Amino acid sequence: MPEREEKGFSRIKELESINLATDEIRDQVIQTKKEVEKDNKKLAEQLNRKFKSHKIKSYDIVGAIGAGKTAILERITEKLGLNYRILVICGDITTRVDANRIEKHNAETIQINTGRECALNAYHIHQIIKNKDLNDYDIVFIENVGNLICPSEFILGTDKRMVIVSITEGEWVIEKHPMLFKMSDIAVINKIDLLERLGTNLDKMINDAKKINPNIDVITTSAKKGQNIDKLMELMGL
Amino acid sequence: MKKKIMEIEEIINNPENIKTVDLKTLFNSFLSEIKNRIASYIGDYPTFIEPVFLEENVKIGDDVLLGPNVFIGTNSEIGNYVEISNSIIFENVKIGENFKIENCIISKNSVFNFSNLILKNSILSGINNTEDDIRKIEF
């Protein structure tokens, strides 16, 4: 590849926008983007077939940093206890803080540090799953990298996607991030134990989620108090 | 872990006597025991899928994906856009840009002074200035 084109691709990759491609390489950049999306979808479908053939229930959990993804997973794994063999794949830019918290509740954890990438993709999951004997697991949870934007780009091959927000993020958080709600099966609005103090308009948040995706199940929780965790697990089919 | 890596090194240093079945068993056993150790490296936030074990002073380029099941020895250098999984890279190895390495053992002081190569299921060594220089043992 000529040096100029290579630099162009590198720049596009870093900035993640085809609008920044020069006219000469625009078609190639679009083609590459399409191929990446196609490859991710293909791998995700393969993963889902694998999970299903081993009767594994699988979940992709997305949400911003601090929304309560790890706290909810801790509650769920705690309740599932020793009755299930659980694998939790944790995505973070760096550290294994979340994995360390979750593995205290009888779950095996694998940390992916994505470095500069803001979401997990199906290839990351494939690299882990190909080295595992899936007969050893009943449930796979994937805790995605904490943000409400990038994970909408990549499906991971799980049965369900669950998006978690908290009332501390403000009542506009759902309206401002429609894509993830459009692509999710369950919306969790967490930290409702703080509702009285914050005065967040919870009805607006619920209505926004339903407006964006009429098929989405919406549930309010407090991971801290353990409120509605059983109901959430029912919605998840656990 | 230390004992197994020394055994693997001894085997690959005598390529004419390699019994690939024995090496494969030892290789898989070693990889299954790797603990995550990524606290110190030189570079800017590569992607790690644990477990990855980095010895001291490993240099890692941009947009690199390491893991799972990767061991990299002291003073080795990994170029930009490299991906390594299920592999052992011994010390003082230099890997060029855009290499994809899977199920490989690269012996110490090996150098790959070029870019763009996919390597699978092989033992590699020596100074390699072009792809044609590579002499690999498949296993």
Interface residues (C-beta under 8 A of the other chain):
Chain A: K13 I93 T94 R96 I110 Q111 I112 N113 T114 G115 R116 E117 H124 Q127 I128 N131
Chain B: N36 I38 D44 Y45 P46 T47 F48 I49 E50 D63 G67 P68 N69 S85 N86
